[in-house]
Amino acid sequence: MFTMTVSSMSAMMFNLALPSIREQFDLTLAQTSWVSSLYMVIYAIGTVIYGKLADSVRLKSLVTFGLFLFAAGSLVGLFSQTFWMVLVGRSLQAMGAAAIPATAGLIPVRYMSPDRRGSAIGTVMVGLALGGVLGPVISAFILNFAHWRWLFSIPLFVLILLPFYRTYLGDEPSTPAKVDWMGGGLLSATVVLLVLSLTSHSLWMFAVGICILGVFIKWIRNVDDPFIQPRLFRNKSYTFGILMMLLISGSVVSLSFLSPLLLTHVQQLSPGWVGLVMVPAAMTQALFGRKAGKLVDRRGSAYIFTIASGLLLISFVLLSTFIGTSPLFISAFLIFGNVGQMCLAIAMSNTISATLPKEQVGIGIGILQMTNFIMFAVASAVYSSLLDLGTVTKLNLANGYEDGIMYSNIFFVLAILQAALLIFYHVQFVKMSGASVQANQ
């Protein structure tokens, strides 16, 4: 949980620095978004790779390698002088940090019974939420008194945890496992090209990305131990859950990615004030993490999903309608969204894991995490490209503000999407419940 806090801070705290990075290197917002997007693409693929390696390599060895690489990337970024060196530093950070969610995802599966898994996932989510609490505060503090490059120094502190990992992680038995490096490479190339096509508005990149995706699908159908197991997607309930989670992830990314930009461009706040405005929502999310996990165990995923969807819907509607209001109100609106986001993540993770037999849960959750991180990269690219468009037509007629119309439009569309997802979930949930009972038996 503590390591997830540092990892979460590293992934999110650069969002406050994007305007400064954009200005220093004279970039568009879409180009600057690669500081976050590239990190999440590598993070996503790396999570699955580390998950597969965990079957044949001791967890303590994986964590040691990951944390050292995380720190090495931080040093590269800290001393970078060009934008490409910043991206190299972020890439190395992501390659190392990917070991963290892989390990955190394996612990509940290996050591927790299904009736305690929701609480265990909630504990991990607390780490993510604490990163959300500390990230804006520390990021704002650093940006007020030092150059944004010093944000790279934060992950270096995670090295103090290495002695504890070396002491307390056991020498668990392992079985040989092969990693489909070709499949991972094809998937990485697909995602990178598709995201690049969005940020550079390139049709040829999009076409090449689709072609490589076709090669990837053919590859995993014919190789013995593919990067992604096609048989998992024969389980309709699991496939439905993954698709649902993709849409949910793409929606909730808006809260962490767009909010700092909104507060900077529309409310004209300094980085310090942006961080303070975002703290109450992240703090509420952190405090509610374990309670949400216990509620899932006690009341069921459908109950929590309904409440969480309602909270997220309220947040999107309020943000879209009152986009130019006082930052204090924006801070309150974000509380609804952040709590809803956490509850949705726990409910969907618990629901999806219950649709799989025990021997497939580990890889199934690994794929879930990977798709979440990939969607973060894709959604960030989409949102930044939309913001670069400039003047647009107002979609939410209830919005009486002239500034930030594109932000209002995005949140308005997301509110409609969230309402549709809530209805769709309940239409399909009976089928998922049947699959869950079979899987548990």
C-alpha positions as CSV (number, residue, x, y, z in Angstrom):
1,M,0.0,0.0,0.0
2,F,2.8,2.4,0.9
3,T,4.6,1.6,-2.4
4,M,1.4,2.1,-4.3
5,T,1.2,5.6,-2.8
6,V,4.5,6.6,-4.2
7,S,3.7,5.0,-7.5
8,S,0.4,6.8,-7.7
9,M,2.0,10.1,-6.9
10,S,4.6,9.6,-9.6
11,A,1.9,8.8,-12.2
12,M,-0.4,11.7,-11.4
13,M,1.7,14.6,-10.0
14,F,3.0,15.6,-13.4
15,N,-0.5,16.6,-14.4
16,L,0.0,19.9,-12.5
17,A,3.3,20.5,-14.4
18,L,2.0,20.0,-17.9
19,P,1.4,23.7,-18.5
20,S,4.9,24.6,-17.4
21,I,6.4,21.8,-19.6
22,R,4.3,22.9,-22.5
23,E,5.6,26.5,-22.2
24,Q,9.2,25.6,-21.7
25,F,9.5,23.3,-24.7
26,D,6.9,25.2,-26.9
27,L,4.7,22.2,-27.4
28,T,1.0,21.7,-28.0
29,L,-1.1,20.3,-25.1
30,A,-1.5,17.0,-27.1
31,Q,2.3,16.7,-27.4
32,T,2.8,17.5,-23.7
33,S,0.3,14.9,-22.7
34,W,2.9,12.2,-23.6
35,V,4.6,12.9,-20.3
36,S,1.6,11.1,-18.8
37,S,0.5,8.9,-21.7
38,L,3.8,7.2,-22.5
39,Y,4.2,6.4,-18.8
40,M,0.8,4.7,-18.7
41,V,1.3,2.7,-21.9
42,I,4.6,1.2,-20.6
43,Y,3.1,0.9,-17.2
44,A,0.2,-1.1,-18.7
45,I,2.3,-3.6,-20.7
46,G,4.9,-3.9,-17.9
47,T,2.2,-4.9,-15.4
48,V,1.3,-8.0,-17.4
49,I,4.9,-8.9,-18.1
50,Y,5.8,-8.7,-14.4
51,G,2.6,-10.7,-13.6
52,K,3.8,-13.5,-15.9
53,L,7.4,-13.3,-14.6
54,A,6.0,-13.7,-11.0
55,D,5.2,-17.3,-11.8
56,S,8.9,-18.1,-12.3
57,V,10.8,-15.3,-10.4
58,R,10.6,-14.6,-6.7
59,L,8.4,-11.6,-5.9
60,K,11.3,-10.0,-3.8
61,S,13.5,-10.2,-6.9
62,L,10.9,-8.6,-9.1
63,V,10.3,-5.8,-6.6
64,T,14.0,-5.1,-6.1
65,F,14.6,-4.9,-9.9
66,G,11.5,-2.7,-10.4
67,L,12.3,-0.2,-7.6
68,F,15.9,0.2,-8.8
69,L,14.7,0.9,-12.4
70,F,12.1,3.3,-11.0
71,A,14.8,5.2,-9.3
72,A,17.1,5.1,-12.3
73,G,14.4,6.7,-14.5
74,S,13.9,9.4,-11.8
75,L,17.6,10.3,-12.0
76,V,17.5,10.6,-15.8
77,G,14.5,12.9,-15.6
78,L,15.9,14.9,-12.8
79,F,18.9,15.9,-14.9
80,S,17.1,16.1,-18.3
81,Q,17.5,19.2,-20.5
82,T,15.4,18.3,-23.5
83,F,11.9,17.0,-23.9
84,W,13.0,13.7,-25.3
85,M,15.2,13.1,-22.2
86,V,12.1,13.8,-20.1
87,L,10.3,11.1,-22.0
88,V,13.2,8.7,-21.6
89,G,13.1,9.3,-17.8
90,R,9.4,8.7,-17.7
91,S,9.8,5.6,-19.7
92,L,12.4,4.1,-17.4
93,Q,10.2,5.1,-14.4
94,A,7.3,3.3,-15.9
95,M,9.3,0.1,-16.7
96,G,10.3,-0.1,-13.0
97,A,7.0,1.1,-11.5
98,A,5.0,-1.5,-13.4
99,A,6.3,-4.1,-10.9
100,I,4.3,-2.4,-8.1
101,P,0.7,-2.9,-9.3
102,A,1.6,-6.4,-10.5
103,T,2.8,-7.3,-7.0
104,A,-0.1,-5.6,-5.4
105,G,-2.6,-7.4,-7.7
106,L,-1.0,-10.8,-6.9
107,I,-1.1,-10.6,-3.1
108,P,-5.0,-10.5,-2.8
109,V,-5.3,-13.4,-5.3
110,R,-2.6,-15.6,-3.7
111,Y,-3.3,-14.9,0.0
112,M,-6.9,-13.8,0.3
113,S,-10.1,-15.9,0.2
114,P,-12.9,-14.6,-2.1
115,D,-14.9,-13.3,0.8
116,R,-12.0,-11.1,1.9
117,R,-10.7,-10.1,-1.5
118,G,-12.9,-6.9,-1.7
119,S,-11.3,-5.6,1.5
120,A,-7.8,-6.5,0.3
121,I,-8.4,-4.6,-3.0
122,G,-9.8,-1.7,-0.9
123,T,-6.5,-1.6,1.0
124,V,-4.5,-1.4,-2.2
125,M,-6.9,1.3,-3.4
126,V,-6.1,3.3,-0.3
127,G,-2.5,3.5,-1.4
128,L,-3.7,4.8,-4.8
129,A,-5.9,7.4,-3.0
130,L,-3.2,8.5,-0.6
131,G,-1.0,9.1,-3.7
132,G,-3.9,11.3,-5.0
133,V,-4.0,13.2,-1.7
134,L,-0.2,13.7,-1.4
135,G,0.5,14.1,-5.1
136,P,-1.2,17.5,-5.7
137,V,0.1,18.9,-2.4
138,I,3.7,17.9,-2.9
139,S,3.6,18.7,-6.6
140,A,2.2,22.2,-5.9
141,F,4.8,22.8,-3.2
142,I,7.6,21.8,-5.5
143,L,6.3,23.8,-8.4
144,N,5.9,26.9,-6.2
145,F,9.5,26.8,-4.9
146,A,11.5,24.8,-7.5
147,H,11.7,23.7,-11.1
148,W,9.2,21.0,-12.3
149,R,12.1,18.6,-12.8
150,W,12.3,18.1,-9.1
151,L,9.1,16.1,-9.3
152,F,11.3,13.3,-10.5
153,S,13.0,13.2,-7.1
154,I,10.0,11.8,-5.3
155,P,10.3,8.1,-6.4
156,L,13.8,8.0,-5.1
157,F,12.4,7.8,-1.6
158,V,10.8,4.4,-2.4
159,L,14.3,2.8,-2.1
160,I,14.0,3.0,1.7
161,L,11.4,0.2,1.4
162,L,13.8,-2.3,-0.2
163,P,15.2,-3.7,3.1
164,F,11.6,-4.5,4.2
165,Y,10.7,-6.2,0.9
166,R,13.9,-8.2,1.1
167,T,13.1,-9.3,4.7
168,Y,9.4,-10.0,4.6
169,L,8.7,-11.4,1.1
170,G,9.2,-15.1,1.2
171,D,11.0,-17.5,-1.1
172,E,7.8,-18.9,-2.5
173,P,8.0,-21.9,-4.8
174,S,7.7,-21.1,-8.5
175,T,7.2,-22.8,-11.8
176,P,8.9,-22.0,-15.1
177,A,7.0,-19.5,-17.2
178,K,7.6,-18.1,-20.7
179,V,6.9,-14.5,-21.6
180,D,5.5,-13.8,-25.1
181,W,7.8,-10.8,-25.9
182,M,6.7,-10.7,-29.5
183,G,3.1,-10.4,-28.4
184,G,3.9,-7.7,-25.9
185,G,5.9,-5.8,-28.5
186,L,3.1,-5.9,-31.0
187,L,0.6,-4.7,-28.5
188,S,2.9,-1.9,-27.3
189,A,3.4,-0.8,-30.9
190,T,-0.3,-0.8,-31.5
191,V,-1.1,1.3,-28.5
192,V,1.7,3.8,-29.1
193,L,0.7,4.3,-32.8
194,L,-3.0,4.7,-32.0
195,V,-2.2,7.3,-29.3
196,L,0.2,9.1,-31.6
197,S,-2.4,9.2,-34.3
198,L,-4.7,11.0,-31.9
199,T,-2.1,13.5,-30.7
200,S,-0.7,14.2,-34.2
201,H,-4.0,13.7,-36.1
202,S,-2.3,11.3,-38.4
203,L,-4.4,8.8,-40.5
204,W,-1.5,6.8,-41.6
205,M,-0.4,6.1,-38.0
206,F,-3.9,5.1,-37.2
207,A,-3.9,2.7,-40.2
208,V,-0.6,1.2,-39.4
209,G,-1.7,0.8,-35.8
210,I,-4.8,-1.1,-36.9
211,C,-2.7,-3.4,-39.1
212,I,-0.4,-4.2,-36.3
213,L,-3.4,-4.9,-34.1
214,G,-4.5,-7.4,-36.7
215,V,-1.1,-9.1,-36.6
216,F,-1.2,-9.2,-32.8
217,I,-4.6,-10.9,-32.8
218,K,-3.4,-13.5,-35.3
219,W,-0.2,-14.0,-33.3
220,I,-1.9,-14.7,-30.0
221,R,-4.3,-17.2,-31.7
222,N,-1.4,-19.3,-32.9
223,V,1.4,-19.1,-30.3
224,D,1.5,-21.6,-27.4
225,D,1.7,-19.2,-24.5
226,P,0.4,-15.8,-25.8
227,F,0.8,-12.5,-24.1
228,I,-3.0,-12.3,-23.7
229,Q,-4.9,-15.6,-23.4
230,P,-7.7,-15.5,-26.1
231,R,-9.6,-18.2,-24.1
232,L,-10.3,-15.7,-21.4
233,F,-12.5,-13.8,-23.8
234,R,-14.7,-16.8,-24.6
235,N,-16.1,-16.1,-21.1
236,K,-18.8,-13.6,-22.1
237,S,-19.2,-12.2,-18.5
238,Y,-15.5,-11.5,-18.3
239,T,-15.4,-9.9,-21.7
240,F,-18.4,-7.8,-20.7
241,G,-16.7,-6.7,-17.5
242,I,-13.5,-5.7,-19.3
243,L,-15.4,-3.6,-21.9
244,M,-17.4,-2.0,-19.0
245,M,-14.2,-1.2,-17.2
246,L,-12.6,0.3,-20.3
247,L,-15.4,2.8,-20.7
248,I,-15.4,3.5,-16.9
249,S,-11.6,4.1,-16.9
250,G,-11.8,6.4,-19.9
251,S,-14.4,8.4,-18.1
252,V,-12.8,8.7,-14.6
253,V,-9.4,9.7,-16.1
254,S,-11.0,13.1,-16.8
255,L,-11.1,13.8,-13.1
256,S,-7.3,13.5,-12.6
257,F,-6.2,14.7,-16.0
258,L,-8.6,17.5,-16.8
259,S,-9.2,19.0,-13.4
260,P,-5.7,20.6,-13.0
261,L,-5.9,22.0,-16.5
262,L,-9.4,23.3,-15.8
263,L,-8.3,25.0,-12.6
264,T,-5.3,26.5,-14.4
265,H,-6.9,27.7,-17.6
266,V,-10.4,28.6,-16.6
267,Q,-10.0,29.5,-12.9
268,Q,-6.5,31.0,-13.5
269,L,-5.1,29.4,-10.3
270,S,-1.5,29.0,-9.5
271,P,-0.1,25.4,-9.1
272,G,-0.2,25.8,-5.3
273,W,-3.9,26.6,-5.3
274,V,-4.7,23.9,-7.8
275,G,-3.2,21.3,-5.5
276,L,-5.1,22.6,-2.5
277,V,-8.4,22.6,-4.4
278,M,-7.9,18.9,-5.3
279,V,-6.9,17.8,-1.8
280,P,-10.4,17.4,-0.2
281,A,-11.6,15.0,-2.9
282,A,-8.4,12.9,-2.8
283,M,-8.5,12.8,1.0
284,T,-12.1,11.7,1.1
285,Q,-11.3,9.0,-1.4
286,A,-8.4,7.8,0.8
287,L,-10.5,7.7,4.0
288,F,-13.3,5.8,2.3
289,G,-11.1,3.2,0.6
290,R,-11.2,0.3,3.1
291,K,-14.9,1.0,3.9
292,A,-15.8,0.7,0.3
293,G,-14.0,-2.7,0.1
294,K,-15.8,-4.0,3.1
295,L,-19.2,-2.8,1.7
296,V,-18.5,-4.8,-1.5
297,D,-17.9,-7.9,0.7
298,R,-21.1,-7.3,2.7
299,R,-23.6,-5.8,0.3
300,G,-22.4,-7.0,-3.1
301,S,-20.9,-5.4,-6.2
302,A,-24.2,-4.4,-7.8
303,Y,-25.2,-2.3,-4.8
304,I,-21.9,-0.5,-4.7
305,F,-21.8,0.0,-8.4
306,T,-25.2,1.7,-8.4
307,I,-24.2,4.1,-5.6
308,A,-20.8,4.8,-7.2
309,S,-22.3,5.4,-10.7
310,G,-24.8,7.9,-9.1
311,L,-21.9,9.8,-7.4
312,L,-19.9,9.9,-10.6
313,L,-22.9,11.0,-12.6
314,I,-23.6,13.9,-10.2
315,S,-20.0,15.0,-10.4
316,F,-20.0,15.1,-14.2
317,V,-23.3,17.0,-14.4
318,L,-22.2,19.6,-11.8
319,L,-18.8,20.1,-13.4
320,S,-20.3,20.5,-16.9
321,T,-23.0,22.9,-15.7
322,F,-21.0,25.1,-13.3
323,I,-17.6,24.9,-15.1
324,G,-16.8,28.6,-14.4
325,T,-17.9,28.7,-10.8
326,S,-15.8,29.2,-7.7
327,P,-12.9,26.8,-7.2
328,L,-14.5,25.9,-3.8
329,F,-17.5,24.4,-5.6
330,I,-15.2,22.6,-8.1
331,S,-13.4,21.1,-5.1
332,A,-16.8,19.9,-3.7
333,F,-17.8,18.5,-7.1
334,L,-14.6,16.5,-7.3
335,I,-15.4,14.8,-4.0
336,F,-18.4,13.1,-5.5
337,G,-16.4,12.0,-8.5
338,N,-13.3,10.7,-6.6
339,V,-15.4,8.6,-4.2
340,G,-17.5,7.3,-7.0
341,Q,-14.3,6.4,-9.0
342,M,-12.9,4.4,-6.1
343,C,-16.1,2.5,-5.4
344,L,-16.5,1.7,-9.1
345,A,-13.0,0.3,-9.3
346,I,-13.4,-2.0,-6.3
347,A,-16.9,-3.2,-7.4
348,M,-15.8,-4.0,-10.9
349,S,-12.5,-5.7,-9.9
350,N,-14.5,-7.9,-7.5
351,T,-17.2,-8.6,-10.0
352,I,-14.8,-9.5,-12.8
353,S,-12.6,-11.7,-10.6
354,A,-15.7,-13.6,-9.6
355,T,-16.5,-14.5,-13.2
356,L,-13.3,-16.5,-13.6
357,P,-12.3,-19.9,-12.2
358,K,-9.5,-19.7,-9.6
359,E,-6.7,-20.7,-11.9
360,Q,-7.5,-17.8,-14.3
361,V,-8.0,-15.0,-11.8
362,G,-4.4,-13.9,-11.7
363,I,-4.0,-13.4,-15.4
364,G,-7.5,-12.1,-15.7
365,I,-6.9,-9.3,-13.2
366,G,-3.5,-8.6,-14.8
367,I,-5.3,-8.0,-18.1
368,L,-7.8,-5.8,-16.3
369,Q,-5.1,-3.7,-14.9
370,M,-3.3,-3.4,-18.3
371,T,-6.5,-2.3,-20.1
372,N,-7.1,0.3,-17.4
373,F,-3.6,1.8,-17.8
374,I,-3.9,1.7,-21.6
375,M,-7.2,3.5,-21.5
376,F,-5.6,6.2,-19.3
377,A,-3.1,6.9,-22.0
378,V,-5.7,6.8,-24.8
379,A,-8.2,9.0,-22.9
380,S,-5.5,11.5,-22.0
381,A,-4.6,11.8,-25.7
382,V,-8.2,12.2,-26.7
383,Y,-8.9,14.9,-24.0
384,S,-5.8,16.9,-24.8
385,S,-6.6,16.7,-28.6
386,L,-10.1,18.0,-27.9
387,L,-8.8,20.9,-25.8
388,D,-6.5,21.9,-28.7
389,L,-9.4,22.3,-31.0
390,G,-10.3,25.8,-29.7
391,T,-13.8,27.3,-30.1
392,V,-16.7,24.9,-30.1
393,T,-20.5,24.8,-29.8
394,K,-21.9,24.5,-26.3
395,L,-23.6,21.1,-25.7
396,N,-24.9,21.7,-22.1
397,L,-27.4,24.5,-22.5
398,A,-27.7,24.7,-18.7
399,N,-24.1,26.0,-18.6
400,G,-24.2,29.7,-18.3
401,Y,-20.4,30.3,-18.5
402,E,-18.6,31.3,-21.7
403,D,-15.1,30.1,-20.5
404,G,-14.1,26.5,-20.6
405,I,-16.9,25.3,-23.0
406,M,-14.8,22.4,-24.2
407,Y,-14.3,21.2,-20.6
408,S,-18.1,21.5,-20.1
409,N,-18.8,19.5,-23.3
410,I,-16.5,16.7,-22.3
411,F,-18.0,16.3,-18.8
412,F,-21.5,16.6,-20.4
413,V,-20.8,13.7,-22.7
414,L,-19.3,11.7,-19.9
415,A,-22.4,12.2,-17.8
416,I,-24.5,10.7,-20.6
417,L,-22.1,7.8,-20.9
418,Q,-22.2,7.1,-17.2
419,A,-26.0,7.0,-17.2
420,A,-25.9,4.5,-20.1
421,L,-23.3,2.3,-18.3
422,L,-25.4,2.2,-15.2
423,I,-28.4,0.9,-17.1
424,F,-26.4,-1.5,-19.2
425,Y,-24.7,-2.9,-16.0
426,H,-28.1,-3.8,-14.4
427,V,-29.5,-5.2,-17.7
428,Q,-26.5,-7.6,-17.8
429,F,-25.8,-8.2,-14.1
430,V,-28.2,-11.2,-13.8
431,K,-26.0,-13.1,-16.3
432,M,-22.8,-12.1,-14.5
433,S,-24.3,-13.2,-11.2
434,G,-24.9,-16.7,-12.7
435,A,-21.3,-16.9,-14.0
436,S,-20.0,-15.7,-10.6
437,V,-21.8,-18.5,-8.8
438,Q,-20.4,-21.1,-11.2
439,A,-16.9,-19.7,-11.0
440,N,-16.9,-19.7,-7.1
441,Q,-18.3,-23.3,-7.1
